[in-house]
Amino acid sequence: MAETAGKKEDKSLHSFPLIRHTDMPEETMELCVTASEKFATNNKSAAKMIKESMDKKFDIKNLLYMFFDGSLAVCV
């Protein structure tokens, strides 16, 4: 951990999904992880895969906000 102005900051990267908020079933997180892994170098393709799957299953009132692989944030 690095210290900045007397506060410790955790600079470690996570290799697992970190859910900040969701009201969707676990399969949603799994889909986001699958798309992120499948298209690791192409976020646009990952987003397209997630959007198309979510449009078929959920209403606009649902939300998933997660981090994956330490540097990728997904908001569905």
C-alpha positions in Angstrom: 0.0 0.0 0.0 1.2 3.5 -0.8 0.8 6.4 1.6 -0.5 9.7 0.4 -0.8 12.7 2.8 -1.1 10.3 5.7 -3.7 8.1 4.1 -3.1 4.6 2.8 -4.2 3.8 -0.7 -4.7 0.2 -1.9 -3.1 0.0 -5.3 -3.6 -3.7 -5.8 -5.4 -5.0 -8.9 -8.3 -7.4 -8.5 -8.6 -10.4 -10.7 -12.2 -11.0 -9.7 -15.5 -9.0 -10.2 -16.1 -6.4 -7.6 -19.8 -5.6 -7.4 -20.5 -2.0 -6.2 -24.3 -2.2 -6.7 -26.8 -4.5 -8.4 -30.4 -5.5 -8.4 -29.9 -8.1 -11.1 -29.3 -11.8 -10.8 -25.7 -13.3 -10.6 -26.0 -14.4 -14.3 -25.6 -10.7 -15.2 -22.3 -10.5 -13.5 -21.2 -13.7 -15.1 -22.2 -12.4 -18.6 -20.1 -9.2 -18.0 -17.1 -11.2 -16.9 -17.4 -13.6 -19.9 -17.7 -10.7 -22.3 -14.7 -8.8 -20.7 -12.6 -11.9 -20.9 -13.6 -12.9 -24.4 -13.0 -9.3 -25.7 -10.1 -8.3 -23.4 -8.6 -6.1 -26.0 -11.8 -4.8 -27.5 -14.1 -3.0 -25.0 -16.5 -2.0 -27.8 -17.2 -5.6 -28.7 -17.6 -6.6 -25.0 -20.1 -3.7 -24.5 -22.0 -4.8 -27.6 -22.3 -8.4 -26.4 -23.4 -7.2 -22.9 -25.9 -4.7 -24.3 -27.5 -7.2 -26.7 -27.9 -9.8 -24.0 -29.3 -7.4 -21.4 -31.8 -5.8 -23.8 -33.4 -9.3 -24.2 -33.6 -10.0 -20.5 -34.1 -6.8 -18.4 -36.1 -3.5 -18.1 -34.4 -0.1 -18.1 -35.0 0.1 -14.3 -32.3 -2.5 -13.5 -28.7 -1.7 -12.6 -25.4 -3.4 -12.3 -22.2 -1.5 -11.5 -19.0 -3.5 -11.1 -15.3 -3.4 -11.6 -13.4 -6.2 -13.3 -9.7 -7.0 -13.6 -8.8 -3.9 -11.5 -9.1 -1.4 -14.3 -12.4 -2.0 -16.2 -15.7 -0.7 -14.9 -19.0 -2.0 -16.2 -22.3 -0.1 -15.7 -25.3 -1.9 -17.2 
